[in-house]
């Protein structure tokens, strides 16, 4: 089998995404073999996911700041409340990996108590997990952009 990009060179593997034959010069990656086009498309999809995550966090922060500023709270309480609401989805996601929010309870009061506890603990956990997730999103976007720029220069 010959390389899809170099017809005179023998292929040593297949791209795991598009199944094109690749020679050693065209192969990217050790664990998962990808061609250049598939790697760029994968990086764009990853960056798009993290852009969406950051956009949702930004919208939650802006809406929280707007609505909390309409109350009689001081500015430090408004900022703390807005950040807690912004980080809440990150805490909910992290906590839901290990604990369910009460769907297994049959009595409505127990469901409400379980859901309330899940919400409170998610808000507290969000303060730990939220900043890390935002940092990770920015880091992954920059890494994907750097890799795509490196391959577009070739």
Secondary structure as UniProt FT lines:
FT   TURN            7..8
FT   STRAND          13..14
FT   TURN            16..18
FT   STRAND          21..22
FT   TURN            24..26
FT   HELIX           36..69
FT   HELIX           75..96
FT   TURN            97..98
FT   TURN            103..104
FT   HELIX           108..152
//
